[in-house]
Amino acid sequence: MTSTEEPLLGGPPAEAARPPLYERLIGRLYADAGRRRLVDWLAPVLITLIAGILRFANLGQPHALVFDETYYVKDSWSQWNLGYPATWPDDADASFIAGDTDVFTTTGSFVVHPPLGRMLIGLGIFLTGADSSSGWRLATAVFGTALVLLVYLVAKSLTASTVFASVAGGLMAVDGLAIVMSRVALLDVFVAFFVLLGIWFVILDRKAHSARFRAAADGESTWGRISWNRPWLIAAGAALGAASAVKWSGLYVIAAVGLYVVVSDALLRRRAGVRMWPTDAAFRQGAVSFLLLIPIAVVVYLASWTGWLTTTGGWARDAADAHPATGIFGWVPLALQSLWDYHRQIYSFHVGLTSPHSYASPAWQWPLLVRPTSMYYHQDAFGEAGCGAVNGCVQNIYSMPNPLLWWGGVAAVLWIAYRFVRTRDWRLAIVLVGVGATYLPWLLYPQRTIFEFYTIAILPFMVLAVTFALRDVAGLARTAAVPAASAATDVSDAQIASIAAVERRRTGQRIVVIFLALVLATAIFWYPVLTAIPVPYDFWRAHNWLPSWI
């Protein structure tokens, strides 16, 4: 066993049963240093490989523009060619699917999300050809697979355990929502990736900054040491700027991270004996942290608009030419004035979006998993798709997270919130910050047309919450009864307590194994309905666990 893994129990007395599963597993995996290194390398590689297979297998099917791919694929391709998204003829979907992919005009189209996600989708299309439906989804499959590896790395940073990092990565690898959002050319998997990347950098910054601050502390003082040497905080700003350059929801995460950094700096100073720790953290180190985090995010965000800024055909590109700013803003270049006007139009669109949709789901429904989104549905009569079903075959792409994992994740978030109140564990705090920043802002728009699949940005943090909860279950399950015979023997109270502790851990670890097995079985059951594999109609209907599903 290594120092990076959880400590094993002290040696139980001879009367105790053999150690629980986790202890035996760690003992075998880490029998020597060579095996330890092999396991630490193989675990993330194998998990990422499994994730890639589930996401890339038959990626080009169906050869159709699925759900909002009708917007993102075509807009990405016109943006790749022109530098900005352009309008298409009314019948462009059919011609695009047939391979006539260059029928876009040169007139700018009103698109309500920043350009970075479309740039990434466009790159995938460019590499494979615009007539390839696999190419349309190449970028999302790559980022969706990388997201699984990133979940593993974040979990390893938080738990220092290869086993529990593997649990987190494995759960993300087989989750239905994570699979679906990696197999359709929408923007949300990019948001999830860059948000989690930014949070990972914040974790690395906290570890490095705390270590340096404690090493330099020299006892009680009025003011603490101000640090500019925080490269991971700069990296976090760049990553969260990229998230915002895909969708504006990344802005909420930047705000939450900024608040978290200030609060964690304040608590670090209080523990170090800094008398003015609130003011020191908020106005001295806080100002420095702002300069490290925010400007780079702004630069990354503006850089994503380079194509629109350096061309003249984009939507609202000449708005400032007709009505240039005057007064103190008169010096701002006309291109940036037009960009500001475009952003005002985007904001008005988002806050006023109330178009009815049969699969719309307000944010208050998301924890209950009331209305996942059906993105593609096709039914063949009499089994024409080859599945041989009497009632026909169904192909469906359904943005369904693994129900057991999702509901377990909701419970786990509540559990770690309780645990944080009791322990003040910073690791739980960062997971809660991730959940809050990616979910709570959506509650501010109860009338807006939004969808359950937006929760792909929340999902990595729910998986991390489940991982922490499973660690607690594995080690803190309810004490099993000590055999009555023990009372009649010459066994000390310490030995009885040790036996009971072993039994606690054994019971908890069995619960964890059962939960993981059920999640895996559910993932296998749902996979065909997520990935447009032809299945008998009756099999498809068997997935309708709630009246509002499929």
Summary of the structure (lengths in Angstrom):
residues: 550
radius of gyration: 26.3
end to end distance: 46.9
largest distance: 95.0
contacts: 1846
relative contact order: 0.12
helix: 64%
strand: 3%
